[in-house]
Amino acid sequence: MELLSFDKYAYYIWFSYFLTFAIIAILFIRTRFIHKNVITQLRVKYSRGK
């Protein structure tokens, strides 16, 4: 566990890890949501032409 203690910088390091993973998770979820919306819009657009 000594490897994970980071001495006096532990707060900054763990906060940076948390912030990085949170931003990646938000981007992933947002991208999936936008992708689903685009697919739905394209289906509606091309189904009207038939």
WOVENWO-V775704 format. One record per residue. N is the residue number from 1. SS is DSSP state (hx for helix, st for strand, lp for the rest). Layout:
# WOVENWO-V775704
N&SS  N&SS
This chain:
# WOVENWO-V775704
1&lp  2&hx  3&hx  4&hx  5&lp  6&lp  7&hx  8&hx  9&hx  10&hx  11&hx  12&hx  13&hx  14&hx  15&hx  16&hx  17&hx  18&hx  19&hx  20&hx  21&hx  22&hx  23&hx  24&hx  25&hx  26&hx  27&hx  28&hx  29&hx  30&hx  31&hx  32&hx  33&hx  34&hx  35&hx  36&hx  37&hx  38&hx  39&hx  40&hx  41&hx  42&hx  43&hx  44&hx  45&hx  46&hx  47&hx  48&hx  49&lp  50&lp
